[in-house]
Amino acid sequence: MASSAAMSRVLLTLGLAILCAAGLAAAQNVGSVVTDSFFNGIKNQAGGGCEGKDFYTRSAFLSAVNSYSGFAHGGSETQGKREIAAFFAHVTHETGSFCYISEIKKDDSYCNASKPEWPCAAGKKYYGRGPLQISWNDNYGPAGRDIGFDGLGNPDAVAQDPVIAFKTALWFWMNNVHGVISQGFGATTRAINGDRECDGKNPDKMNARVGYYKQYCQQLGVDPGSNLTC
Ligand SMILES: *[C@@H]1O[C@H](CO)[C@@H](O)[C@H](O)[C@H]1NC(C)=O
């Protein structure tokens, strides 16, 4: 009996070790999916004069991903690859294939005064910046707090440091999008810009996102799944 109990413990330990090893291997896999050729294949679509060309890099992305171990994890390998395809589809759409760092139109301050817990700093504007064009004081504030920069006082940091830029995109993703990934790509569009694009509001933009998603799924060798539109 004693030896069988000991055997159970050994098997349990072994099982846990295998589970941990699988998690670890998976955690290292984002870089093996987002290869140089995948990343640069997107960036090469941007024109030579684009401000984002020398800003967004694969190494900045991978460095940022290190802080978000849940990204592209938690499900099957297929789901992980779909999440990566979805992330880069939205990034492609939001930045014009890594052309733009900041929103073209910089008039609006995107300050919601009804969010007193994230007070806007004088003269600062919270228009879209970075891979997912994070916007509004109530995103800059908590993103800065979690990432470790002054999001309200220095929103321009997002447009100056590519690792911070990717971290804001991944911060937004993990808080708003990651949780709906299993519902299909349409749900991710709804989470990012549903108010303006879903339910017939802007089918062209919504479908443009779907197009990138399908293209990247194909490149990564996964089926895109169902419920792609919103
Ligand atoms: C501003 O915040 C208020 C309170 O949370 C919210 O009801 C409103 O929709 C927000 N406005 C915008 C433009 O996001």
The ligand as an ORCA input file, in Angstrom:
! r2SCAN-3c Opt
* xyz 0 1
  C     -18.050     59.127    -20.246
  O     -18.232     58.465    -19.020
  C     -19.587     58.300    -18.665
  C     -19.625     57.760    -17.241
  O     -19.021     56.495    -17.152
  C     -20.261     57.390    -19.683
  O     -21.611     57.221    -19.364
  C     -20.120     58.008    -21.077
  O     -20.625     57.108    -22.056
  C     -18.681     58.327    -21.390
  N     -18.607     59.046    -22.628
  C     -17.912     58.629    -23.653
  C     -17.933     59.509    -24.845
  O     -17.279     57.578    -23.644
*
